[in-house]
Amino acid sequence: MPRRAPDPAHVREDLLAVVPWVRDPDTVERPPRPVLAAAVRSSLRSLEHRAPGHSVEVRVPPFGAVQCIEGPRHTRGTPPNVVETDAATWLALALGLLTWEGATDRVSVSGHRAPEIARWLPVVDVHRTSENG
């Protein structure tokens, strides 16, 4: 049974909490680990529900991983289609602050289906969302 879909308002709140750091990680203090974890996990869960399936695994260590995109179900060993990146890069993608094409040197991609997640990004487009509510 799939997990319950995350509340879009909650996902938005979690992601907007990290926007200043994602935009300027060199000068803005890194958010506390629970804040980063919440943003990564809720955005991954949102992706999982927006693009249901099991053919691509998206990993953001150490915070989480989900399977998404319709196609053959992977059940054992290393999945053939994997996207893996760090929290800062994932959050920039999830917020629309970084394009898939712009992230090629910051994302590990294996398998021919993995790039399909680009179709489902951003999770929350910060350019279309007011940070003030």
N, C-alpha and C positions, 0 to 999 in steps of 0.2 A: 504494500500500500504506500503510495507516495506521501511525502510529508505535506502538511497543509501549506497552502500558498501564503507567502508573507504578505503582511499588510503594506500596500504601496506607500502609505503615509509614514510608516515606520522605516521602511527601506530608505525613503527620501531623507528622513531625519538622520538616520545613521550615516548616510553618505554625505549630507551637507555638513556634518560635524567635522569631517576631515578635509573639506575643500581647501582651506587656507594652506595646510601642510602639503597637500598634493600639488597645489599650484606652485608653491615655493618651498621645497623641502630643505633648501640650504639656509634659509633665514627664519623659517617658522619652526617652532619646537615640535618635535614628533609627538603626536597624540599619545595618551596613555594606552598601553596594550589592550585593555578591555574596549576602548573606543575603536581602535583599529580592528580588533577581532569582530566587533559588532558590524562594522561597515563592510568588511570582507564577507563575513558569513551571510548577512542579509542580502548582499548583492549577488552572491553565488546562488542562494536559494531562489532569488528572483529570476536569475538566468535559467535555473533548473526548471522553473514553472513556465516561463515564457517560451522555452525551447525544449519541450519534453522529449525524452528519449534516453538512449544509453550508448550511443555510438562514439561520443567524444567525452573525455574526462578533462575537466578544468581543475587545475591544482594551484592553490596559493598557500604554500607552506609558510608557517606552521598552522595557519588558521583554518583551512578547509579545502575540500574537494567535492565536486559534484559531477554527475554524469548528465549529459544533455544531448540534444539533436537526435531526431528520429533516425533509425537505422538498426543494423545488427546489434544485438545486446552482447556486451562483453561481461564475462563472468569470472575468469580466472587469469592469474598472471598479469603481466604488464599490458595495459590496453594498447591497441594499435594506433589510436588517435588520441593524442594527449596535448594539452596546452598547459604550460607551467610558467609561472612568473612570480615575482615578489609582490608584496602587498601594495607598494607605492605604484607600480606599473599597473596592476590590476585595477586599483581604485581610479587611476587616471583614465583607463579604458572605460570603466563602469560609469564614470561621470562625463564622458565625452570630451575630456581635456586632452586626450591623446587618441589618435586614430590607429586602427589596426596596422596600416601601412607604416605609420610613424613609430610603431613599437617593435618592428622586426628584430632589432638588435637587443631588445630587452625581454623577449618572450621566446621560450623554447617550444617549438611546435614539431610534433611527429605525426605522421599519417596524413593521407590525402583529404580526410574529412575535417581535420582540426581547424583549418582556417574558416570553416563555416560559422564559427561563433561570432565572427565579425558582423554578420547579418543581424545579430541580436543585441548589439551594443550601440549606444550606451544603455545602461540600465536606467539611469536617471540622467537626463541631459542637462547639465548645469547651465548651459547657455539658454535653455528654455525655462529654467526654474529660478524663481526669485529666492535669494538666500534669506530674505527678510520675512518670508512667509508667503 
